[in-house]
């Protein structure tokens, strides 16, 4: 009888503990899926160091081996960083009121205002990125395509590449007709739908949104999104620093990336001996104490700044 009493005293508290643990796990899942930031800790001044890559930004287009060297070069300038790519897989096209998104790989089902390509142009590059442990975000210029469906198509196609960290949207090309180059602002509702779409494919995926004006990006929805600033044509180094500092503060504690090196800012970045490192380091200092930062040098001036022959 005493043994049964002991067992009973043990079983009931254990059952209560199990219920409490399960409830806690459920509560955690609800929290992490609630749209609140679930962010990695900041351990280095620059977490991501790399390059923007487009077929129209650099000519001739670099080989896979050259892209490897560019990321390696950027990563070597920021201790502890991950070599990274903003790799553009979808380009806006069309002269009419409605704009197409042209993908450089085949998709599994038709999406209105999307033209795909019968041959995959990204596999060789992504295989290299997998092997080297790089971080890749696959960006589109969506045009008038359904951005949620487009995100799903991209991430389904490349979900098996461990280098692929997520999706990316250049908002200036989101329904761009009649917007004077600004695109249509991305709402909280659409931002949440994209987030849920890609996390249903793989919960590790996040995504970035890119613009130069904070007002064009989701007002409150954050999750683990990255906010990319691609502003250019700054009046001075001081105004450039102020622009990026304000951006980081506005979106804190979420990670930010600064896309720099535009020809329009050459008079600023050319004053540095190693602009890809020195300017990036200078700008990164303005981010929050617990806010991760990425420095992405654009392909438009990449060969001018980084000499792979040395």
C-alpha positions as CSV (number, residue, x, y, z in Angstrom):
1,X,0.0,0.0,0.0
2,X,2.8,2.4,0.9
3,X,4.5,1.7,-2.4
4,X,1.2,2.6,-4.3
5,X,0.9,5.9,-2.3
6,X,4.5,6.8,-3.2
7,X,3.8,6.0,-6.8
8,X,0.7,8.1,-6.7
9,X,2.5,11.0,-5.1
10,X,5.1,10.8,-7.8
11,X,2.8,10.3,-10.8
12,X,0.5,13.2,-10.2
13,X,3.2,15.9,-9.9
14,X,4.9,14.4,-12.9
15,X,1.8,14.6,-14.9
16,X,1.3,18.2,-13.9
17,X,4.9,19.0,-14.8
18,X,4.4,17.4,-18.3
19,X,1.2,19.5,-18.8
20,X,3.1,22.6,-17.8
21,X,5.9,21.9,-20.1
22,X,3.6,21.2,-23.1
23,X,1.7,24.4,-22.3
24,X,5.0,26.3,-22.2
25,X,6.0,24.9,-25.6
26,X,2.7,25.8,-27.1
27,X,3.0,29.3,-25.7
28,X,6.5,29.6,-27.1
29,X,5.3,28.5,-30.6
30,X,2.4,31.1,-30.4
31,X,4.9,33.8,-29.4
32,X,7.4,33.0,-32.2
33,X,4.7,32.9,-34.8
34,X,3.0,36.0,-33.5
35,X,4.9,38.4,-35.7
36,X,7.2,39.6,-32.8
37,X,10.9,39.6,-33.5
38,X,12.7,36.3,-33.0
39,X,16.3,37.4,-33.6
40,X,19.8,36.0,-33.2
41,X,22.0,37.7,-30.7
42,X,24.6,40.3,-31.9
43,X,28.1,38.9,-31.5
44,X,30.1,40.9,-34.0
45,X,29.9,44.5,-35.3
46,X,29.1,43.2,-38.9
47,X,27.2,39.9,-39.1
48,X,26.9,39.8,-42.9
49,X,29.5,41.1,-45.4
50,X,29.0,40.5,-49.1
51,X,27.8,41.7,-52.5
52,X,24.8,42.5,-54.5
53,X,24.5,40.4,-57.7
54,X,22.5,41.2,-60.8
55,X,22.9,40.5,-64.5
56,X,22.5,44.2,-65.3
57,X,24.8,45.6,-62.6
58,X,28.1,44.1,-63.8
59,X,29.3,43.3,-67.3
60,X,30.7,40.8,-68.1
61,X,28.9,38.8,-65.5
62,X,31.4,37.2,-63.1
63,X,32.0,33.4,-63.1
64,X,31.0,31.4,-60.0
65,X,34.7,31.3,-59.0
66,X,34.8,35.1,-59.1
67,X,31.6,35.5,-57.1
68,X,33.2,33.2,-54.5
69,X,36.3,35.5,-54.4
70,X,34.2,38.6,-54.0
71,X,32.3,37.2,-51.0
72,X,35.6,35.9,-49.5
73,X,37.1,39.4,-49.9
74,X,34.2,41.1,-48.2
75,X,34.1,38.5,-45.4
76,X,37.8,38.9,-44.7
77,X,37.4,42.5,-43.9
78,X,34.9,42.0,-41.1
79,X,36.0,39.5,-38.5
80,X,33.3,37.0,-37.6
81,X,31.0,37.9,-40.4
82,X,29.3,35.5,-42.8
83,X,30.1,35.9,-46.5
84,X,26.8,37.0,-48.0
85,X,24.9,37.6,-51.3
86,X,21.9,39.6,-52.3
87,X,21.4,37.4,-55.3
88,X,18.7,38.7,-57.8
89,X,16.7,35.9,-59.4
90,X,13.8,38.0,-60.7
91,X,13.9,41.2,-62.7
92,X,11.1,43.6,-63.6
93,X,10.4,44.0,-67.3
94,X,7.8,45.6,-69.5
95,X,6.9,49.0,-71.0
96,X,3.1,48.8,-70.4
97,X,1.1,49.7,-67.3
98,X,1.6,46.2,-65.9
99,X,5.1,44.9,-65.2
100,X,6.3,41.4,-65.5
101,X,8.7,39.6,-63.1
102,X,11.2,37.6,-65.2
103,X,12.7,34.7,-63.2
104,X,15.9,33.0,-64.3
105,X,14.7,29.5,-63.4
106,X,11.6,27.4,-64.1
107,X,8.7,27.4,-61.6
108,X,6.3,24.7,-60.6
109,X,3.1,26.5,-61.5
110,X,2.1,29.6,-63.5
111,X,1.8,32.9,-61.7
112,X,0.2,35.9,-63.4
113,X,2.7,38.5,-64.5
114,X,5.6,36.1,-64.0
115,X,7.7,34.7,-66.9
116,X,10.1,32.0,-66.0
117,X,13.1,30.5,-67.8
118,X,13.4,26.8,-68.9
119,X,17.0,26.5,-67.6
120,X,18.0,27.1,-64.0
121,X,20.7,29.8,-64.0
122,X,21.4,29.7,-60.2
123,X,22.3,26.0,-59.4
124,X,26.0,26.2,-60.0
125,X,26.3,29.3,-57.9
126,X,24.2,28.0,-55.0
127,X,26.1,24.7,-55.0
128,X,29.3,26.7,-54.5
129,X,27.7,28.8,-51.8
130,X,26.5,25.6,-50.0
131,X,30.0,24.2,-50.0
132,X,31.6,27.4,-48.8
133,X,29.1,28.1,-46.1
134,X,27.9,31.4,-47.4
135,X,24.6,33.1,-46.7
136,X,22.3,33.9,-49.7
137,X,19.1,35.8,-49.9
138,X,17.2,35.4,-53.2
139,X,15.7,38.7,-54.3
140,X,13.0,39.6,-56.8
141,X,11.8,42.8,-58.4
142,X,8.2,41.7,-58.3
143,X,6.5,44.0,-60.7
144,X,2.7,43.3,-60.7
145,X,3.1,39.6,-59.7
146,X,1.4,38.3,-56.6
147,X,4.3,38.7,-54.2
148,X,3.1,36.0,-51.8
149,X,2.9,33.4,-54.5
150,X,6.2,34.6,-56.0
151,X,7.9,34.2,-52.6
152,X,6.5,30.6,-52.4
153,X,7.7,29.7,-55.8
154,X,11.2,30.9,-55.2
155,X,11.6,29.3,-51.8
156,X,10.1,26.0,-52.8
157,X,12.5,25.7,-55.7
158,X,15.6,26.4,-53.7
159,X,14.6,25.0,-50.3
160,X,17.2,22.3,-50.4
161,X,20.2,24.6,-50.5
162,X,21.6,25.2,-47.1
163,X,23.2,28.5,-48.2
164,X,19.8,30.0,-48.9
165,X,18.7,31.9,-45.8
166,X,15.7,33.5,-47.2
167,X,13.8,35.7,-49.7
168,X,14.1,39.3,-50.6
169,X,11.9,42.0,-52.1
170,X,13.0,45.3,-53.7
171,X,9.9,47.3,-52.9
172,X,10.6,50.1,-55.4
173,X,9.6,47.5,-58.1
174,X,6.4,46.4,-56.3
175,X,3.5,47.5,-58.5
176,X,5.8,50.3,-59.9
177,X,3.5,51.7,-62.5
178,X,2.7,55.4,-61.9
179,X,4.7,55.6,-58.7
180,X,7.6,57.7,-60.0
181,X,10.1,54.9,-59.1
182,X,8.9,54.4,-55.5
183,X,6.7,51.3,-55.9
184,X,3.7,50.7,-53.7
185,X,4.2,50.5,-49.9
186,X,4.3,47.0,-48.5
187,X,1.6,46.6,-45.9
188,X,1.7,44.7,-42.6
189,X,-0.9,42.3,-43.9
190,X,1.1,41.3,-47.0
191,X,4.3,41.2,-45.0
192,X,2.8,38.7,-42.6
193,X,1.5,36.6,-45.5
194,X,4.9,36.4,-47.0
195,X,6.5,35.5,-43.7
196,X,4.0,32.7,-43.1
197,X,4.3,31.5,-46.7
198,X,8.1,31.0,-46.6
199,X,8.2,29.6,-43.1
200,X,5.6,27.0,-44.0
201,X,8.2,25.8,-46.6
202,X,11.0,25.9,-44.1
203,X,10.8,27.5,-40.7
204,X,14.4,28.6,-40.8
205,X,13.7,31.0,-43.7
206,X,13.4,34.8,-43.2
207,X,13.3,37.6,-45.7
208,X,14.4,41.1,-46.3
209,X,12.5,44.1,-47.6
210,X,14.4,46.9,-49.4
211,X,13.8,50.6,-50.0
212,X,15.3,53.9,-49.2
213,X,12.2,55.3,-47.5
214,X,11.0,53.8,-44.2
215,X,7.4,54.7,-45.0
216,X,7.4,52.2,-47.9
217,X,8.1,49.3,-45.6
218,X,5.7,47.5,-43.2
219,X,4.7,49.9,-40.4
220,X,4.6,47.4,-37.5
221,X,5.1,43.8,-38.7
222,X,8.6,42.6,-37.9
223,X,9.0,38.9,-37.1
224,X,12.7,38.1,-38.0
225,X,12.7,40.3,-41.1
226,X,15.8,42.2,-42.3
227,X,15.4,45.8,-43.5
228,X,17.7,46.8,-46.3
229,X,18.5,50.5,-47.2
230,X,19.7,51.1,-50.7
231,X,19.7,54.9,-50.7
232,X,22.2,56.7,-52.9
233,X,23.2,60.2,-54.0
234,X,24.0,61.4,-50.5
235,X,25.2,65.0,-50.0
236,X,28.1,64.1,-47.8
237,X,29.5,61.4,-45.6
238,X,27.8,62.9,-42.6
239,X,24.4,62.9,-44.3
240,X,25.0,59.3,-45.4
241,X,25.8,58.3,-41.8
242,X,22.7,60.1,-40.5
243,X,20.5,58.3,-43.1
244,X,21.7,54.9,-42.1
245,X,21.7,55.6,-38.3
246,X,18.1,56.7,-38.5
247,X,17.2,53.6,-40.5
248,X,18.7,51.3,-37.9
249,X,17.0,53.1,-35.1
250,X,13.6,53.0,-36.9
251,X,13.7,49.3,-37.4
252,X,15.6,48.2,-34.2
253,X,16.0,45.6,-32.9
254,X,15.6,43.9,-36.3
255,X,18.7,43.4,-38.4
256,X,19.5,45.9,-41.1
257,X,21.6,45.8,-44.2
258,X,23.3,48.7,-46.0
259,X,23.7,48.4,-49.7
260,X,26.5,50.8,-50.5
261,X,29.0,51.6,-53.3
262,X,26.7,53.2,-55.8
263,X,28.4,55.3,-58.5
264,X,26.2,58.2,-57.3
265,X,28.2,58.2,-54.1
266,X,31.7,57.7,-55.6
267,X,32.8,61.1,-54.4
268,X,32.2,59.9,-50.9
269,X,33.5,56.3,-50.9
270,X,36.5,57.0,-53.1
271,X,38.0,59.1,-50.3
272,X,38.7,55.8,-48.4
273,X,41.7,53.6,-49.1
274,X,39.5,50.5,-48.7
275,X,35.9,51.8,-49.0
276,X,34.3,48.3,-48.9
277,X,35.8,47.8,-45.4
278,X,36.3,51.3,-44.0
279,X,33.0,52.9,-45.1
280,X,31.1,49.7,-44.1
281,X,32.7,49.7,-40.6
282,X,32.0,53.4,-40.1
283,X,28.3,53.0,-41.0
284,X,27.8,49.9,-39.0
285,X,28.8,51.7,-35.8
286,X,25.5,53.5,-35.8
287,X,23.3,50.4,-35.3
288,X,21.9,49.4,-32.0
289,X,23.8,47.5,-29.3
290,X,21.8,44.3,-30.0
291,X,21.1,44.9,-33.7
292,X,22.8,42.8,-36.4
293,X,24.2,44.6,-39.4
294,X,25.0,43.6,-43.0
295,X,27.3,45.5,-45.4
296,X,26.6,44.7,-49.0
297,X,28.7,46.3,-51.8
298,X,26.8,46.8,-55.0
299,X,27.9,45.1,-58.3
300,X,27.8,48.4,-60.2
301,X,31.2,49.4,-58.8
302,X,32.5,46.0,-57.6
303,X,35.3,45.6,-60.1
304,X,36.4,49.2,-59.6
305,X,36.8,48.6,-55.8
306,X,37.8,44.9,-55.6
307,X,40.7,43.8,-57.8
308,X,40.7,40.0,-57.9
309,X,44.0,39.9,-59.7
310,X,46.0,41.2,-56.6
